[in-house]
Amino acid sequence: MIIAFWISIFIVFYTFFGYGIVLYALVKLRILLKGKRPIPDNGGNWPTATLIVAAYNEQDYIIEKIKNTLALNYPAGKLEFIFVTDGSSDKTPDLIKQYPQVKLMHRPERSGKIAAVHRAMKEVTTEIAIFTDANTFLNKDAILNICRHYADPTVGAVAGEKRVSIEDVADATAGEGFYWKYESKLKTWDSELYSVVGAAGELFSVRTNLYIPVEPDTILDDFMISMLIAEKGYRIIYEPMAFATETGSESVKEELKRKVRIAAGGIQSIVRLKSLLNPFSQFVLVFQYISHRVLRWTVTPYLMILAYFLNLQIVLMGGGIFYLIILGCQALFYGMALLGYLLEKRDIHIKILFIPYYFCMMNYAVLAGQRRYLKGNQSAAWEKSKRK
């Protein structure tokens, strides 16, 4: 029982904190032995690129998105724009038509985001394809900072940074912003060691000739598209100086809906990326993939529950003051999360409770997402979460 308890505690700690510590040490060791990875110099020979925006009923954001897009810095004549609005029933397509610089692709039927992206990719003739969401806004040099990495032939994809705006007076969804700051640091180190394990749809890019259309029922299309490129032996670079900013989820309920979908997609991705569970194929990439993704999406939430009840059993069997202190710390953390939940229901916001509440919600979403995926209830269709 004690051995099982410590194994559970170790895996939980490693998943959320230990991997970051190990990763940081490995990066420092690599820099010591080989030096910091240089940013490739393309000598002013910028690749041609197409920015693809999949927009579904985004009339409230689309004009601002187009203005943001057209203001991006990139050599004249080398950047094209495609906006796909399949299934949109509001004014989104009509608003886009006002801008001749943008190619509009629209069908009245709703087939899902990935179907829209596949359709757009058939029209891409440039070397690089860049994907971004309609409700996110890019910094002016985002495309320059992304495309400079393609001077390195080993790079197959480049992921930008997702930034979440946190209001001065925020609710528990502020945990989303804290989470992404931590994730960004891990991705920076992942990229420095070898490769990022998957890209987020807010902003990422691929070499057009490496793009593989994923199956139409794919839930995490952005993750799968990038990982299929990594599976071929190409690196995915993380570029924090290319960032997409969006507002936080409208509520914890909306954030939970998004996290459940991601968790369901995570299990689907693990099933479909079987080769990346074989350490003899690409050892470093497999190590990063299992440590950063697989553990979070599979066993860790169960081990959190197991560790608590094993700890309780050890204490009841006279395990001593040390195990009682550990149990007390666990109980305090989960109690803070529960209190955060109850106060959120009453619209009372206490910042110290944001992180434990968000952390527990995130792990509950993994359990709910697994159940939804196994029951076949998770659709791959366009599913928007409401934002502030």
C-alpha positions as CSV (number, residue, x, y, z in Angstrom):
1,M,0.0,0.0,0.0
2,I,2.8,2.4,0.9
3,I,4.7,1.6,-2.3
4,A,1.5,2.2,-4.4
5,F,1.0,5.5,-2.6
6,W,4.5,6.8,-3.3
7,I,4.4,5.6,-6.9
8,S,1.1,7.5,-7.3
9,I,2.5,10.6,-5.7
10,F,5.6,10.5,-7.8
11,I,3.8,10.2,-11.1
12,V,1.4,13.0,-10.2
13,F,4.3,15.2,-9.1
14,Y,6.3,14.3,-12.2
15,T,3.4,15.0,-14.6
16,F,2.8,18.6,-13.4
17,F,6.1,19.7,-11.9
18,G,8.8,17.0,-12.1
19,Y,8.9,17.0,-15.9
20,G,9.5,20.7,-15.9
21,I,12.4,20.3,-13.5
22,V,13.9,17.4,-15.5
23,L,13.3,19.3,-18.7
24,Y,15.0,22.5,-17.4
25,A,18.0,20.4,-16.3
26,L,18.3,18.7,-19.7
27,V,18.1,21.9,-21.5
28,K,20.8,23.5,-19.4
29,L,23.0,20.4,-20.0
30,R,22.4,20.5,-23.7
31,I,23.3,24.2,-23.8
32,L,26.4,23.5,-21.8
33,L,27.5,20.8,-24.3
34,K,26.3,22.1,-27.6
35,G,25.3,25.7,-27.0
36,K,21.9,27.4,-27.4
37,R,20.1,26.6,-30.6
38,P,20.6,29.5,-33.0
39,I,17.8,31.1,-34.9
40,P,18.3,30.3,-38.6
41,D,19.4,33.1,-40.9
42,N,17.4,33.0,-44.2
43,G,19.5,35.8,-45.7
44,G,16.4,37.8,-46.5
45,N,15.0,34.9,-48.6
46,W,11.6,34.7,-47.0
47,P,9.3,31.8,-47.9
48,T,5.9,32.4,-49.4
49,A,3.1,31.9,-46.9
50,T,-0.7,31.7,-46.7
51,L,-2.6,32.6,-43.6
52,I,-5.7,30.5,-43.1
53,V,-8.5,31.6,-40.8
54,A,-11.4,29.2,-40.2
55,A,-14.3,31.4,-39.0
56,Y,-17.7,30.1,-37.9
57,N,-20.3,32.8,-37.0
58,E,-17.7,35.3,-36.0
59,Q,-19.4,38.5,-37.1
60,D,-18.6,40.2,-33.8
61,Y,-14.8,39.7,-34.3
62,I,-14.3,39.3,-38.0
63,I,-13.7,42.9,-39.0
64,E,-11.2,43.4,-36.2
65,K,-9.5,40.1,-37.2
66,I,-9.2,41.1,-40.8
67,K,-7.7,44.5,-39.9
68,N,-5.3,42.8,-37.6
69,T,-4.4,40.3,-40.3
70,L,-3.8,42.9,-43.0
71,A,-1.5,44.9,-40.7
72,L,0.9,42.0,-40.2
73,N,4.5,42.7,-41.3
74,Y,5.8,40.5,-44.1
75,P,7.5,41.1,-47.5
76,A,5.1,42.4,-50.1
77,G,3.7,39.8,-52.4
78,K,4.7,36.8,-50.2
79,L,1.7,36.6,-47.9
80,E,-1.7,35.5,-49.0
81,F,-5.0,35.3,-46.9
82,I,-7.8,32.7,-47.0
83,F,-10.8,32.9,-44.8
84,V,-13.1,29.9,-44.7
85,T,-16.6,30.4,-43.3
86,D,-18.3,27.1,-44.0
87,G,-21.6,26.7,-42.2
88,S,-21.7,30.3,-41.0
89,S,-25.3,31.6,-40.8
90,D,-24.6,35.1,-39.7
91,K,-23.0,38.1,-41.5
92,T,-19.5,36.7,-41.3
93,P,-19.1,35.9,-45.1
94,D,-20.7,39.2,-46.2
95,L,-18.3,41.2,-44.0
96,I,-15.3,39.4,-45.4
97,K,-16.4,40.2,-48.9
98,Q,-15.7,43.9,-48.2
99,Y,-12.0,43.1,-48.3
100,P,-10.7,42.1,-51.8
101,Q,-7.2,41.3,-50.3
102,V,-8.7,38.3,-48.6
103,K,-9.9,35.2,-50.5
104,L,-13.2,34.0,-49.1
105,M,-14.3,30.4,-49.2
106,H,-17.8,29.7,-48.1
107,R,-20.3,26.8,-48.2
108,P,-23.7,26.9,-46.5
109,E,-23.4,23.4,-45.1
110,R,-21.5,22.9,-41.8
111,S,-19.0,20.1,-42.0
112,G,-16.7,21.0,-39.2
113,K,-13.5,23.0,-38.8
114,I,-11.1,20.3,-40.1
115,A,-13.2,19.8,-43.3
116,A,-13.0,23.6,-43.9
117,V,-9.2,23.6,-43.3
118,H,-8.7,20.7,-45.7
119,R,-10.7,22.5,-48.3
120,A,-8.6,25.6,-47.9
121,M,-5.3,23.7,-48.0
122,K,-6.2,22.5,-51.6
123,E,-6.0,26.2,-52.6
124,V,-2.6,26.8,-51.0
125,T,0.3,27.2,-53.4
126,T,2.8,28.8,-51.0
127,E,5.6,27.1,-49.2
128,I,4.2,27.6,-45.7
129,A,0.6,27.4,-44.4
130,I,-0.2,29.3,-41.2
131,F,-3.4,28.7,-39.2
132,T,-5.0,31.0,-36.7
133,D,-8.4,31.4,-35.1
134,A,-10.9,34.1,-35.9
135,N,-11.2,35.4,-32.4
136,T,-7.5,35.8,-31.7
137,F,-5.2,38.7,-32.6
138,L,-1.6,38.4,-33.7
139,N,1.4,40.7,-32.9
140,K,2.6,42.6,-36.0
141,D,5.8,40.6,-36.4
142,A,4.2,37.2,-35.8
143,I,4.6,35.9,-39.4
144,L,8.2,37.1,-39.6
145,N,9.1,35.4,-36.4
146,I,7.4,32.2,-37.5
147,C,8.8,31.9,-41.0
148,R,12.4,32.7,-40.1
149,H,12.6,29.2,-38.6
150,Y,11.9,27.5,-41.9
151,A,15.5,28.3,-43.1
152,D,16.3,25.2,-41.1
153,P,15.4,22.1,-43.2
154,T,14.9,20.0,-40.1
155,V,11.9,22.2,-39.0
156,G,8.6,20.9,-40.2
157,A,6.2,23.1,-38.1
158,V,6.3,26.2,-36.0
159,A,3.9,26.9,-33.1
160,G,3.2,30.3,-31.8
161,E,2.3,31.3,-28.3
162,K,-1.2,31.5,-27.0
163,R,-1.8,34.4,-24.6
164,V,-4.9,34.7,-22.5
165,S,-6.0,38.2,-21.3
166,I,-6.6,38.3,-17.6
167,E,-8.8,41.2,-16.4
168,D,-7.8,43.1,-13.3
169,V,-10.9,41.8,-11.6
170,A,-11.2,38.2,-12.7
171,D,-13.0,35.1,-11.8
172,A,-11.6,31.6,-11.5
173,T,-11.0,31.5,-15.3
174,A,-7.9,33.5,-14.5
175,G,-6.5,30.0,-13.8
176,E,-6.5,29.6,-17.6
177,G,-4.0,32.4,-17.9
178,F,-1.7,31.1,-15.2
179,Y,-1.9,27.6,-16.8
180,W,-0.9,29.0,-20.3
181,K,2.1,30.9,-18.8
182,Y,3.4,27.7,-17.3
183,E,2.7,25.8,-20.5
184,S,4.5,28.4,-22.5
185,K,7.6,27.9,-20.4
186,L,7.5,24.1,-20.8
187,K,7.1,24.5,-24.6
188,T,10.1,26.9,-24.7
189,W,12.2,24.2,-23.0
190,D,10.7,21.4,-25.1
191,S,11.7,23.3,-28.3
192,E,15.2,24.0,-27.0
193,L,15.7,20.3,-26.1
194,Y,14.3,18.9,-29.3
195,S,10.7,19.5,-30.3
196,V,7.4,20.8,-29.0
197,V,4.8,18.0,-28.7
198,G,1.9,19.4,-30.6
199,A,0.7,22.8,-31.6
200,A,-2.4,24.8,-30.5
201,G,-4.8,26.0,-33.1
202,E,-4.7,29.7,-32.0
203,L,-1.5,30.0,-34.1
204,F,0.7,27.4,-35.8
205,S,2.2,26.7,-39.2
206,V,3.5,23.8,-41.3
207,R,5.5,23.3,-44.4
208,T,2.8,22.9,-47.0
209,N,4.4,19.8,-48.6
210,L,4.4,18.0,-45.2
211,Y,0.7,18.6,-44.5
212,I,-1.3,15.4,-44.1
213,P,-5.1,15.7,-44.1
214,V,-6.3,14.1,-40.8
215,E,-9.4,12.0,-40.6
216,P,-12.7,14.0,-40.7
217,D,-13.7,12.9,-37.1
218,T,-10.4,14.2,-35.6
219,I,-11.1,16.2,-32.5
220,L,-7.7,17.9,-32.0
221,D,-6.9,18.6,-35.6
222,D,-4.2,21.1,-34.8
223,F,-2.4,18.7,-32.5
224,M,-2.7,15.8,-34.9
225,I,-1.5,17.8,-38.0
226,S,1.6,18.9,-36.2
227,M,2.4,15.6,-34.5
228,L,2.1,13.7,-37.8
229,I,4.9,16.0,-39.1
230,A,6.9,15.3,-36.0
231,E,6.3,11.5,-36.5
232,K,8.1,11.9,-39.8
233,G,11.3,13.1,-38.0
234,Y,10.8,16.8,-38.4
235,R,11.0,19.2,-35.4
236,I,8.2,21.4,-34.2
237,I,9.6,24.8,-33.0
238,Y,8.0,27.0,-30.4
239,E,8.2,30.7,-31.1
240,P,7.0,32.8,-28.2
241,M,7.6,36.1,-30.2
242,A,4.7,35.1,-32.4
243,F,1.7,35.2,-30.2
244,A,-2.1,35.1,-30.5
245,T,-4.0,36.9,-27.8
246,E,-7.6,36.0,-26.9
247,T,-9.9,36.7,-23.9
248,G,-10.4,34.1,-21.3
249,S,-13.4,31.8,-21.3
250,E,-16.7,33.5,-20.4
251,S,-17.1,31.2,-17.4
252,V,-15.7,28.2,-15.7
253,K,-18.5,26.2,-17.3
254,E,-17.4,27.3,-20.8
255,E,-13.7,26.5,-19.9
256,L,-14.8,23.1,-18.6
257,K,-16.6,22.4,-21.9
258,R,-13.4,23.2,-23.8
259,K,-11.2,21.1,-21.6
260,V,-13.5,18.1,-21.8
261,R,-13.3,18.3,-25.6
262,I,-9.5,18.5,-25.4
263,A,-9.3,15.5,-23.1
264,A,-11.5,13.5,-25.5
265,G,-9.3,14.5,-28.4
266,G,-6.2,13.6,-26.3
267,I,-7.3,10.0,-25.9
268,Q,-8.2,9.8,-29.6
269,S,-4.7,11.2,-30.5
270,I,-2.9,8.7,-28.3
271,V,-4.8,5.9,-30.0
272,R,-3.9,7.2,-33.4
273,L,-0.3,8.0,-32.7
274,K,0.8,4.5,-31.6
275,S,4.3,4.9,-33.0
276,L,5.1,7.7,-30.6
277,L,4.7,5.3,-27.7
278,N,7.7,3.3,-29.0
279,P,10.9,4.7,-27.4
280,F,13.0,2.9,-30.0
281,S,11.7,5.1,-32.8
282,Q,12.5,8.6,-31.7
283,F,13.6,8.4,-28.1
284,V,13.7,12.1,-27.1
285,L,10.4,12.9,-28.9
286,V,8.7,9.9,-27.2
287,F,10.1,10.9,-23.8
288,Q,8.7,14.5,-24.3
289,Y,5.4,13.2,-25.7
290,I,4.7,10.8,-22.9
291,S,5.9,13.2,-20.1
292,H,4.1,16.3,-21.4
293,R,0.9,14.8,-22.9
294,V,0.2,11.1,-22.4
295,L,0.4,11.1,-18.6
296,R,-1.9,14.1,-18.3
297,W,-4.5,12.6,-20.6
298,T,-4.5,9.1,-19.2
299,V,-3.5,7.9,-15.7
300,T,-2.6,11.0,-13.6
301,P,-6.2,12.1,-12.6
302,Y,-6.9,8.5,-11.4
303,L,-3.6,8.5,-9.5
304,M,-4.5,11.7,-7.7
305,I,-7.7,10.1,-6.4
306,L,-5.8,6.9,-5.6
307,A,-3.1,8.7,-3.7
308,Y,-5.6,10.5,-1.5
309,F,-7.5,7.4,-0.5
310,L,-4.3,5.3,0.0
311,N,-3.0,8.2,2.2
312,L,-6.2,8.1,4.2
313,Q,-6.0,4.3,4.6
314,I,-2.3,4.6,5.8
315,V,-3.2,7.2,8.4
316,L,-6.2,5.1,9.7
317,M,-3.8,2.1,10.0
318,G,-1.5,4.2,12.2
319,G,1.0,5.4,9.6
320,G,2.3,8.2,11.8
321,I,2.5,12.0,11.8
322,F,4.4,12.2,8.5
323,Y,1.5,10.6,6.5
324,L,-1.0,12.7,8.5
325,I,0.7,15.9,7.4
326,I,0.7,14.8,3.8
327,L,-3.0,13.9,4.1
328,G,-3.7,17.3,5.7
329,C,-1.9,19.0,2.8
330,Q,-4.0,17.1,0.2
331,A,-7.2,17.8,2.1
332,L,-6.4,21.5,2.3
333,F,-5.7,21.7,-1.4
334,Y,-8.9,20.0,-2.4
335,G,-10.8,21.9,0.2
336,M,-9.6,25.2,-1.3
337,A,-10.7,23.9,-4.7
338,L,-14.1,23.0,-3.4
339,L,-14.5,26.3,-1.6
340,G,-13.5,28.1,-4.9
341,Y,-16.2,26.1,-6.7
342,L,-18.9,27.0,-4.1
343,L,-17.9,30.7,-4.0
344,E,-17.9,30.8,-7.8
345,K,-21.5,29.7,-7.8
346,R,-22.3,32.7,-5.6
347,D,-20.2,35.0,-7.9
348,I,-17.6,35.5,-5.1
349,H,-14.1,35.7,-6.4
350,I,-11.0,35.0,-4.2
351,K,-7.8,34.8,-6.2
352,I,-6.0,32.4,-3.8
353,L,-8.6,29.8,-4.7
354,F,-8.2,30.2,-8.5
355,I,-5.3,27.8,-9.1
356,P,-6.5,24.8,-7.0
357,Y,-10.0,25.2,-8.4
358,Y,-8.8,25.4,-12.0
359,F,-6.3,22.6,-11.4
360,C,-9.0,20.2,-10.1
361,M,-11.4,21.3,-12.8
362,M,-8.8,20.5,-15.5
363,N,-8.3,17.0,-14.1
364,Y,-12.0,16.4,-13.8
365,A,-12.2,17.3,-17.5
366,V,-9.8,14.6,-18.3
367,L,-12.1,12.0,-16.7
368,A,-15.1,13.4,-18.3
369,G,-13.4,13.6,-21.7
370,Q,-12.3,10.0,-21.5
371,R,-15.8,8.9,-20.7
372,R,-17.2,11.0,-23.6
373,Y,-14.7,9.6,-26.1
374,L,-15.3,6.0,-25.0
375,K,-19.0,6.4,-25.4
376,G,-18.5,8.0,-28.8
377,N,-20.4,11.2,-27.8
378,Q,-17.7,13.7,-28.8
379,S,-18.3,15.3,-32.1
380,A,-15.6,16.8,-34.3
381,A,-17.9,19.5,-35.5
382,W,-17.1,23.1,-34.9
383,E,-17.7,23.8,-31.3
384,K,-17.1,27.3,-30.0
385,S,-16.6,28.1,-26.3
386,K,-18.0,31.5,-25.3
387,R,-15.3,34.1,-24.5
388,K,-15.4,37.3,-22.4
